[in-house]
């Protein structure tokens, strides 16, 4: 498992661990991707050739210096609830019929777990916490790979190897995420 971790004392600890370094980086770098709506408006206003003038924010040197990938091992004080498991998801769906119907959902499918319907995900997470879960496994909305959210006070993430710096030369997992998305990396010696 990997999780991004800020080196700055002011940064908050990410409680989501991902099974692979690329998934971890996708989750934290997704907001660096170009805003398609803004790009469309720019092109509509100034013409198709203006698309090349549209600049997005780069992954800054400061961000790269302040963050590392941390290989981890989780020790849980409660079960890991796997939301990719159909029978587990069905049990949760059965407990939350009224919630799902109130949000016009017929079932608790993977799509609903990975969307931004916070009322649903937060209610389900609170229920799992109240039932003693230590963590919940769910698919990343970006690549479908596993993510694990550790419930506070229900376990620990321990270092399982050397942290991986995101400075120059950029490590393969960082390039594997930024290159396909066309993200620019500021030099970070």
C-alpha positions as CSV (number, residue, x, y, z in Angstrom):
1,X,0.0,0.0,0.0
2,X,1.1,3.5,-0.7
3,X,-0.2,6.8,0.6
4,X,0.9,10.3,-0.2
5,X,2.3,12.2,2.7
6,X,3.2,15.8,3.0
7,X,6.6,16.5,4.6
8,X,5.5,20.0,5.8
9,X,4.6,20.1,9.5
10,X,1.5,22.1,8.6
11,X,0.1,19.4,6.2
12,X,-2.6,17.1,7.4
13,X,-2.1,13.3,7.1
14,X,-4.0,11.6,4.4
15,X,-6.1,8.8,5.8
16,X,-6.6,7.1,2.5
17,X,-4.1,4.4,1.5
18,X,-4.0,3.1,-2.0
19,X,-2.7,-0.3,-3.1
20,X,-0.3,1.1,-5.7
21,X,1.8,4.2,-6.1
22,X,0.2,5.3,-9.3
23,X,-3.3,5.1,-7.8
24,X,-2.2,7.2,-4.8
25,X,-0.7,9.8,-7.1
26,X,-3.8,9.9,-9.4
27,X,-6.0,10.6,-6.4
28,X,-3.9,13.6,-5.2
29,X,-3.0,15.0,-8.6
30,X,-6.4,14.8,-10.3
31,X,-7.1,18.5,-9.5
32,X,-4.0,19.5,-11.5
33,X,-5.7,18.3,-14.7
34,X,-7.0,21.0,-17.1
35,X,-10.5,22.3,-16.5
36,X,-12.4,21.2,-19.6
37,X,-15.1,23.8,-19.1
38,X,-12.7,26.7,-18.9
39,X,-10.8,25.4,-22.0
40,X,-14.0,25.1,-24.0
41,X,-15.0,28.7,-23.1
42,X,-11.5,29.9,-24.0
43,X,-11.7,28.2,-27.4
44,X,-15.2,29.4,-28.1
45,X,-14.2,33.0,-27.3
46,X,-10.8,33.1,-29.1
47,X,-11.0,30.3,-31.7
48,X,-9.5,26.8,-32.0
49,X,-5.9,28.0,-32.2
50,X,-6.3,29.6,-28.8
51,X,-6.3,26.1,-27.2
52,X,-2.5,26.2,-27.3
53,X,-2.5,29.4,-25.3
54,X,-4.5,27.9,-22.5
55,X,-2.1,27.2,-19.7
56,X,-2.9,25.1,-16.7
57,X,-1.2,25.2,-13.3
58,X,1.8,22.9,-13.2
59,X,2.7,20.4,-10.5
60,X,4.9,22.9,-8.6
61,X,8.4,22.3,-7.3
62,X,7.1,23.2,-3.8
63,X,4.4,20.5,-4.1
64,X,6.9,17.9,-5.3
65,X,9.4,18.8,-2.5
66,X,6.7,18.7,0.2
67,X,5.2,15.4,-0.8
68,X,6.6,11.8,-0.9
69,X,5.1,8.4,-1.5
70,X,5.1,6.3,1.6
71,X,4.9,2.5,1.3
72,X,2.7,1.3,4.3
73,X,1.3,-1.7,6.1
74,X,-2.0,-1.3,7.8
75,X,-2.7,-2.7,11.2
76,X,-6.5,-2.5,11.8
77,X,-8.5,-2.6,15.0
78,X,-11.6,-3.9,13.3
79,X,-12.6,-5.5,10.0
80,X,-11.7,-4.2,6.6
81,X,-15.0,-3.8,4.8
82,X,-14.6,-4.5,1.1
83,X,-17.1,-2.5,-1.0
84,X,-16.0,-4.2,-4.2
85,X,-17.5,-7.4,-2.7
86,X,-21.1,-7.8,-4.0
87,X,-22.5,-9.7,-1.0
88,X,-21.0,-7.0,1.3
89,X,-22.4,-4.2,-0.8
90,X,-25.8,-5.9,-0.8
91,X,-25.9,-6.1,3.0
92,X,-25.1,-2.4,3.1
93,X,-27.8,-1.6,0.5
94,X,-30.4,-3.6,2.5
95,X,-29.6,-1.4,5.6
96,X,-29.8,1.8,3.6
97,X,-32.9,1.4,1.3
98,X,-34.5,4.7,2.5
99,X,-31.3,6.7,2.0
100,X,-30.8,5.3,-1.5
101,X,-34.4,5.9,-2.5
102,X,-34.3,9.5,-1.1
103,X,-31.4,10.1,-3.6
104,X,-33.3,8.4,-6.4
105,X,-30.9,5.4,-6.5
106,X,-32.2,1.9,-7.0
107,X,-29.1,0.1,-5.9
108,X,-25.7,0.6,-4.3
109,X,-23.5,-0.1,-7.3
110,X,-19.8,0.7,-7.6
111,X,-20.7,3.9,-9.5
112,X,-22.6,5.3,-6.5
113,X,-19.6,4.5,-4.2
114,X,-17.2,6.5,-6.3
115,X,-19.3,9.5,-7.1
116,X,-19.4,12.7,-5.2
117,X,-22.8,12.1,-3.5
118,X,-21.3,12.9,-0.1
119,X,-24.6,12.3,1.8
120,X,-24.6,8.7,0.7
121,X,-20.9,7.9,1.2
122,X,-20.7,9.8,4.6
123,X,-23.8,8.0,5.9
124,X,-22.5,4.6,4.9
125,X,-19.1,5.4,6.3
126,X,-20.7,6.5,9.6
127,X,-22.7,3.2,9.7
128,X,-19.6,1.1,9.1
129,X,-17.7,3.0,11.8
130,X,-20.6,2.5,14.3
131,X,-20.5,-1.2,13.5
132,X,-16.7,-1.4,14.4
133,X,-15.1,-1.4,11.0
134,X,-11.4,-0.5,11.0
135,X,-11.2,0.5,7.3
136,X,-13.2,0.4,4.1
137,X,-11.9,-0.7,0.7
138,X,-13.3,0.9,-2.4
139,X,-12.4,1.4,-6.1
140,X,-10.7,4.6,-7.1
141,X,-12.9,6.8,-9.2
142,X,-9.9,7.5,-11.5
143,X,-8.5,4.1,-12.3
144,X,-10.7,1.5,-10.6
145,X,-7.8,0.2,-8.5
146,X,-8.2,-0.3,-4.8
147,X,-8.2,2.5,-2.2
148,X,-8.5,2.0,1.6
149,X,-9.9,4.6,4.0
150,X,-8.7,4.0,7.5
151,X,-11.2,5.0,10.2
152,X,-9.5,7.3,12.7
153,X,-8.6,5.5,15.9
154,X,-9.3,2.1,14.3
155,X,-5.8,1.3,13.2
156,X,-2.4,2.5,12.1
157,X,-0.4,2.8,8.9
158,X,3.3,1.9,9.5
159,X,6.2,2.5,7.2
160,X,7.0,-0.5,5.1
161,X,10.0,0.8,3.2
162,X,11.8,3.9,2.2
163,X,9.7,6.9,1.3
164,X,9.9,7.8,-2.4
165,X,10.8,11.4,-3.2
166,X,8.9,13.1,-5.9
167,X,11.7,15.4,-6.8
168,X,14.1,15.2,-9.8
169,X,14.6,12.9,-11.4
170,X,10.9,12.2,-11.2
171,X,10.1,8.6,-10.2
172,X,8.3,6.3,-12.6
173,X,5.0,6.3,-10.7
174,X,4.9,10.2,-11.0
175,X,5.7,10.1,-14.7
176,X,3.1,7.3,-15.2
177,X,0.4,9.7,-13.9
178,X,1.5,13.1,-15.2
179,X,2.5,12.1,-18.7
180,X,-0.9,10.6,-19.9
181,X,-2.7,13.6,-18.3
182,X,-0.3,16.1,-19.9
183,X,0.6,17.6,-16.6
184,X,3.8,19.8,-16.5
185,X,6.3,19.1,-13.7
186,X,8.2,22.1,-12.5
187,X,11.8,21.2,-11.9
188,X,12.3,20.2,-8.3
189,X,16.0,19.4,-7.6
